[in-house]
Amino acid sequence: MAGYTPMMQQYLQIKSDYQDAFVFFRLGDFYEMFFEDALKASQELEITLTGREGGGNERIPMCGVPYHSAQNYIDRLVEKGYKVAICEQVEDPRTAKGVVKREVVQVISPGTLMDQTGLEEKENNFISSVTNFEDGTYGLAFTDLSTGESHVTLISSWQEVIAEVYARESKEIVIDPDFSLEKLNEMQERRPITVSHQVGAELHEEYELLVQDLQQDKLITTFARLAHYLGGTQKRSLDHLQPVQLYQINQFMKIDLFSKRNLELTETIRSKGRKGSLLWLLDQTVTAMGGRMLKQWIDRPLLSKEAIESRLDMVMTFINQFFEREELRELLKEVYDLERLAGRVAFGNVNARDLIQLKRSLERVPGIVEVVNRLHHPYAEKLVDQIDPCERLTNLLDRGLKEEAPISIKEGNIMKDGYHEQLDVYRDASRNGKTWIAALEKQERERTGIRSLKVGYNKVFGYYIEVTKANLHLLPEGMYERKQTLTNAERYITPDLKEKEALILEAEEKIVQLEYDLFIQLREEVRTYIPRLQALAKIISELDVLQCFAKISEERHYTRPSFSDQGEIKLTNGRHPVVEKVMNSQEYVPNDCRMSDDRSILLITGPNMSGKSTYMRQVALTSILAQIGCFVPADEATLPIFDQVFTRIGAADDLISGQSTFMVEMLETKNAVTNATQSSLILLDEIGRGTSTYDGMALAQAIIEYIHEHIGAKTLFSTHYHEMTSMDQHLPGVHNVHVSAIEQSGKLVFLHKIKEGAADKSYGIHVAELADLPKPLIERARVILHDLEQPEVAKPVLAVKYEEERPAVVKEEPVKVEQTEEVASVPSSDDQQLSFFTDAKKNDGPLKGKEKQIIDKLKGLDILDMTPLEALNTLYELQKTMKKKS
């Protein structure tokens, strides 16, 4: 740093401690950035890059933002995943010797936002911390600094850590600098997350009360790392942090990352927005706190039947007592975000208007208690007993704060008259002193007969009496004390005027300072209520979510589910909740679903676009709705309590991590078959379509057999491999259902109705026609289909068509010969697509010698060890042999 000016040396010293953050260096009315920070910030914020001399050989890159509007720029940087270190002057420049002392007073990062403009009101803003222990377990802690809630758990696998971090939508993760880069990169591949490092994991004394309920040292160490980081970056007391809640991931229904995405629980796959998600459908909450709790409930469906039934009882009560529910909704609409208000009180950035919002919220609590008492329900009474209206705090805020207080707490005009005796004295002096000045002017005019006499004020001499020179002869000698002579007037003072001046000026100066001091005292008084406010917020949030469930259930005609201990699923006229709402006035076709231990796997066939995926999703969403305590979209619903939900629906590449559609498909399937239990729900859609027909069918059948024999989970499996529908003959738990469709005037009409049995056609060409593919292409496809469906086994249509042009290259067509005792021809029809499994019993008559030779040769082939091209060429040679012999 030699050669730089003292100020630049100061900057570089501070920057060395905050290498991973933009340092906002306070210079006068601006925050300035230098060197690399300036270069990058000028691009990210689109502000002008300048330069300045700093004592070195070259000009130093520099850019800056105004102090008064800095928050907007900070929010933009944090939204992009950066951190900002706020460096302020910490001594008075007027008394400083040399360079004014500066220090970083706060680090703002994606996980530590406290400013309202940077936070979504109905979403938590979690920062997480991961600690890797020698026995291979991981400690995982979460804190929402804006609300003060904290959670901690121990997890045995890294994949579950990733799932938890992203289930909470954590914005930032705190780890040890020596943490595995390989594991960190694996997490970053799923979704970018801001990474911060914290070496120390010792628990400071101020946080000991927060972990007093934790029994394991691992849990304490895990939270200590996060608390240490928060204290070090925020550099202030974090009194609003709530006691750490221990949870186990097996306390709730597990829904992995893939399934949350595929089911679109909180965001849609395509737009990544809320609209079209289950959260969008359900969110009839009227408070920000309730909205956040709703999202948490969707992420964590319950496993306790007793807890679920308690919620359902309250929902039923709210449905039956419409007027009380609507009255409660109106009261809740006037309740502000108590959790984040309490957080800002502790953080020290609350203003008078925030406390007015707190007061208005608390004023609604007695009304809420009265309405909930009228529900006459045991669970409601239990909630009411826990409500603390904080009456003393309400009265204190009402007595102290003006309703129209300014945003700034340094402008005065905050506190009410009568709140503080000295403040009243100052205000009386200020108000009445000016009245006295006006009365003095009138009195002196009458007394002297000088109508132009006036009482004025300037900052140099204070208050004065001014008389023009033309009227000086009217003043008695010695009446006033001369203070200043002007060209055309004389200015005077009197002892009474100076006494009143001192009182007025002192009052105006001290009113603002005294009001500021009184507000700080009031804020500290409110700080003592933080735990009580946080407890009140949780109860109000729960009431809000339960009334929300009741409102949506009544409006959408949902029914109360019942739960089966025998693993039975019985849905009568079930609907997909989100699709039903999106369709609006269009008629949604409901469907039944019947599953039990001896009907544990439904093999679903039918055309594309007919509704197979929708049917599968609606079963999963109905189960999730039931286990969060909401009524469900069906006329009748009996469900088991599922411990996990796994889905593989839709095709998607994971290009970031270099995984193809088929690899993603296999990874999601692997996750299901390795983690599911008999109490799980599995949805698998078109497994095997990303590879060759042989591979795909082999995998699909093996997966069903494995689930049937080794897991026993309730499984919905949709497929276009019609050959698999025969599996119900040797697997008793497998049953065929199909989505019906009909042809009218050569056009395909989807009925979207689930019926028993397997589909007889795939209608693939019909769907292509609906997609408006070129007519010549469609007609050619029909010709190929017709040729493929001829009695000859797997006639290589494309190979024959192009053999003169490209005899050595043939397109892989689905060709398979099942290794059975006998092989028979495939029955043909005009519209049925090729079947790959044949039934030898359908052959008529004895085999001739030449046919037997070819059959023997076929039986000797190892089909599974051949490539599709080798199989097709072998088949082609056999066909030519048949033609020669005939």
Phi, psi and omega in degrees: 000358180300140179099339179277157177294159180305322181293318180292326175296321177298316180299312183296325178295317179292317181298327182297336179270351183225059184294332185265016183225154168285126178267113175272101189264115187285119173230102180064237182266014182230153164261122182253150174234148185229165175055228184298325177301317182293318180298314183286318182295324180297328177281313184292324183260354181055052177242163186289131175267125178238201179203167178207160175282137181227012179099348179272188181282335182236160177292143182271127175302141186207142169210162184206166178228147180297143181301317187289340180242019185295329185301323179299319180289323178297315180300321181294319179292317181295322178299330178276000177098004181272168174245148182232124177260118182272114182253113185248160170286128184246015172215159183289122180301334183288335182251358184286145174253118184082214182289134178299134180291134179230148177215153172285122183260346179192144171248122180256126182223171181304330182266358183237020180297138175234342181288135184300324185293338182264000184245143171277127189294331182256020178228139172289156177238083187274141165246139185239163177221135179240131176237127182263122182261161187297333181277006177092358177272164181233133171266135183230124180236146177230142172220135169258104185297331183287335180246340178089357182281141182224144180223151179213148179204165172249137184229144187267344183227151181292325179298323178289328175298312179301315181300318181292317181300318182275338173295324177276356182053046180298135182270343185206147180232134181252125183223168173288145179303335181270009182297148183303120177294326180298315179293320180297318179296323178298322177290318181295332180294329181288314178195132180303139179215140179291130183252131177233153183245141177219117183284307185287144176227027179275147183270121178285154184302325184293344181255004185297323180295333182289336185247015185294339179271355180273131185262336185261138178297327179300317181294318180295316179298319181299312180289327182300321179299316181292317180296322179297318179293316181296316179296322182288330181270330183269336172054044177200169178290135179249063185294342185274356178297128182274159176307139185291131180264122175277133175223156175247138184293341178271008174281344184232164174299129178275128174230108186288174182304314182300316185290321178297323177290311184294326180274351178054055183289313183240346176206155181277158183292317187282306187270345184061021179253172182285326185297127182099356179263168177296322178299318178299318180295315189280335193289087171249021177289155182243000175238153177296323180296318178296321179298320179292320179293322177302314180297320178295321180294321179295322178289337186228071175299149186280156173250344181277117179299321180298315180294320179297314182296327178297316177296315181297324177300316180293322178298315178299319179298316179295325178294318182288333182247075186301313186293320177296320180297314181293323177295319178296318179302317181296322178292318181294331180299337182262009177262121180278182185282089184298323182297311182283333173296317178297322178298318180289329175298312180294324183286341178087013179245022177279145177244181185295323179294326175299317181289331173295319176298320178297316180297314180297325178294314181294331178294340180273347185296315177304321177295320178297317179299317182296318180293315182294327176298329181286351177287336178052052180231137183304318181292322177296319179296324177297318178295317182298321180298336181269351183285127176249109183287350179052053186298319181298320179293320178300313180296321180298314180293322180292322181286332189263324191255139173287145181296325183253044180294147178289166179292316181286141179264008181245016180252355184078191179059036181257313189268150180283155171296144179089353181283323184218130188297313183295323177298322178295322179297313179298317181294321178296320179295318182293313182288308184285333178297318179292326175294319179297322178298315179296321179292324179297318180299315180295318181297315183290328175296315180293323183291323184261342183077011180264104185288339180270359179299138178217154175255120183239185183209138165217165188289341183277311186253351182078215180280147181207161174253125184248130178232132179290155182296333179293339183249008183297331183291346180275349182273130174295148181296130177078010181293317179237164176262121183293137182240322185204141178250128176250178181299317185237014182203164174238144179244139186228164173225165174227158178303318180296321181294319181291325179295315180292324177301314180300320181293317182294310183294320178297320181296312183295324178289320187276339180300311183298314181295318181294320178297321178298314181297318180295323179294319179297319177298318179296319178299319178294327176294318178295326181304326181291344181266000187305310180301321181291323178293322179293321177294319177298320181299321182294319180292317178296322178298316181295317177300321181295315181293320182293320177292329176297315177300319180295318182295313182292323180295320179289315182294322185263005177060049176275163181237156180285128179278155169243162188240135183257134176274351181262010178074027184270138170247124177220099178248123178252122182053051177286151180227155171280115189300319184283315180299320179300319180289319182296326181290343179055242187283345179293149184283127175265133181270111179282161180218152176269160172217127179233121177217149179206184182296328178265010176217059192271342181233122174258120177265111190255123176241166180146170184294160168299150178070006184274345176116015180298311182295321179298318179299316180295314181297322185294329176295316180294314181295323177297319179295318179294316177303316181298319186276355169264356175097020180254155172291166190235155182281082178196160175284328178210139183216119170239127187222151167281169172265109183278139177275334181211154173233129177237137179225144168225092184227133177087158181253130180207132172277146171253077188293331183298316180264011174071033182249133180283173177304314184293322178295317176301318179301315181291322179295319179292322178293318178300319179300321181289308188287342179267342184243343183291153175238181179296339181265014183262166174241128181238132175241119179233124187243116174056044178296134177098357184283349182273003180228192181293161183302314180303306181301314184300311181293322180297315179295314182301313181294318181297322180295315179297315180299319181295315179298318182294317188272328189247340185246305181080014180288152172293126188225131171250120188233110178262145183205158170255359176279089183298337180297337182283348183293347177281356183294337179295346181282335179238357173239104188297335181277352182268131177228143180268134168225160180215157175266121188282150175209153180227160175257129175230118181055040178078003180251149181269131178239120178277130177263344178056026182248129179277126179232159179291152177092172182270153175288147181267346182217159176261335178058030182298319181291325178297319179294320177298324178292321176298330178282000175065042171290158183304141182300316178303322179296315180298316181296320179296321178297321179295320179297313180299316180299316180299316180295320180296331184271008177290160186301332179299140184288114172054059177295125185283079186302309184293325179296319179293318184298322187247016187292330180288325181281315183223073185295335184269353184238119178233146179284137181293118176249152179295105182230124180210140173239119181287139180277087177241179181296321180224154179244136182235168178286159182266128178294144182249157172210170186292326188240350183283134179280166189299135175261137183262348177250131183242161181247110184297337182292344181277353178291139178249133174084160181287154177284141176281168184300311181295325179291322180295324179297316181292322178297318179299320179295320178297318181294336179276352180282143174263086187302319185291345181260007182252147172284158178304323181292319178296319180296317182293318178295319177298316180297322180295319177297319178297322180295317179297323178298318179299318182294321180295318183287337179275000000 
